[in-house]
Amino acid sequence: MTASIKVSAAIKMDTSKYKGLYLQEVAEHLSGIETGLLALEKNQSDTSTVDDLFRHYHSVKGMSASMGYEPIKRFAHAQEDLLDRIRSKCVNPSIAITGILLECLDGLKTLVSKVSDDKPLDLDIEPFIAKIGAAVASAEPQTRPSDVTRAQPAKPQTP
């Protein structure tokens, strides 16, 4: 005989006692994102900065999901996806991309401020997400050194 355990999907954890810690940690990650984006603006080829940014967005996404802040989680996830595309060389980290991420950072800060003030998370993130999508769609992939080598025509041999 096997026993089955039914777990209710309606279980909701009281996250209010973790809100202060959430706000403190998210503030640190947002600061790291701002620093990283400013550094990326100066040096688009810095892969360690891109990796650091990815980790910051990933942390904000995870913490927000744990706290039930769905709009923040979704917004951070969209930005994390963009950083992942940059990491995988599908998108070139241009000044335009960095500018969009800086705009999105302002939106993230607004949402976190609403959490702090116990206000509804009613910022419309769709225009930001649309900008990210448009930037990805129009972005040129990064050129790898091996691509440049392959793209060059072979020199004709002289007899």
N, C-alpha and C positions, 0 to 999 in steps of 0.2 A: 504494500500500500504506500502510495506517495502522498505526501502532504503538500498542499499548495498554499502559498502565501500571497495574498492579494494586497498590493500596496496602492494606496489611493493617490491619484495624480493631483488631488486637491490639497495636499500637504503644503503649507506655506510657512516658511521660517520667518520669525520676527527678526528683521535685519536692523532694526533701529539702534540696537546697542553697538553695531559695527559701523554705523554711518560716519562717525568721527574719524575712525581709522581709514575708512574708504576715502573720505575727502582729503585726508592728509597724504595718503599714498598716491591718489590720482593727481593731486597738486604737484607732487614730485615728478610724476611721469609727464605731465603737461609741460613742466619746466624743461625736462629733458628733451621733449619733442621740439619745443621752441628753439632751444640751443642747437639741436641737431639740424633742424630745417634751415636755420641761419648759416650753419656750417656748410650744409649741402648747397646752399645758394652760392657760396663762394667756390666750392670745389665739388662739382657734380660727379666726379669719378671716385670719390671717397667711399669705397665699399663698406668700410667699418662703420661709418656714420649711417649708411643705409641699414646695416644690420642692427645698430643700436636703436634707430627709429622704429624698425619693425618690432623689436622687443618691447618698446614703450607702448606702441599701439596694441600689441598683443596683450599686455598686462592690463591696460585700461579696458579692453574688450572683456577679458575674463573676469575682472573684478566687478565690472558693471553687470555682467550676466549673473554673477553670484548674488548681487544685491537686488536684482530684478529691475534694473534701469535699462529696459529694452531699447529705447531710442539711442542712448549713449553707446550701448553694446553694438547696435547696428551701424551707427555712424563710425565708430572706431574700427569696426570690421571692414567697412568699405575702404577706409584709409590704409588699413593693414594690407588689404588685397592689392592696393596700388603699390605699396612698398614691396610686396612679394613679387609683383611683376617687374619692378625695377631690379630686385635682387636676382631674378632669373633671366635678366637681360632681354625681357620682352618689351620693356619701355625704357626710354632714355630719360634720366632725371634732369629735365630741362628747367630753365628759370620759370617757365610757365607752369610746369607741374609743381614746382616748389611754391609758387605763388598760390596755386589752388589749395595746396596742403596748409599753407599759412591761413588762408581764409577759413578752411575747415577747422583749424585749431581754434580760431575765434568762436566758431559755432560750438565746439566741444566745451570751451571755457564757459560759454553762456549756459549750456545744459548743466554743467557741474555746479555753476552758481545757483541755478534753480533748485538743484538737490539741496544745496547748503541752506537755501532760504525756504525750504519746504514748499516750493511752488510746483505746479504741474510741468512735466517735461514736454511742453507744447511747441517747442521750436520746430518749424518745418524743415527737416533735414533733406527733403527730396531735391531741392535745387542744388544743394551741395553734392549729393550723390550723383545727380545728373551731370554736374561739371566734371566729377571724377571720371564718370563713364565716357564722356565726350573726349576728355584728355587722353584716356587710354585708347579709344578708338582712333584718334588722330595722331597719336604718338608714333614716332619712328623707333623701331627696335635699335638697341645698342649694337654697334658694330664690334664684333670680336676680332682680334688679330688674325685668327685663322680664316675668318670670312673675307678679310681684305686680301689675304694671300690667294685664296681660291678665286676671288672675283677678278684678279688681274689676268689679262690674257697672256698666253705663253708668248715669249719673244721668238720671232722666226729665227731659225738656225741659218747661219750663213755658211755656204759650202767652202 
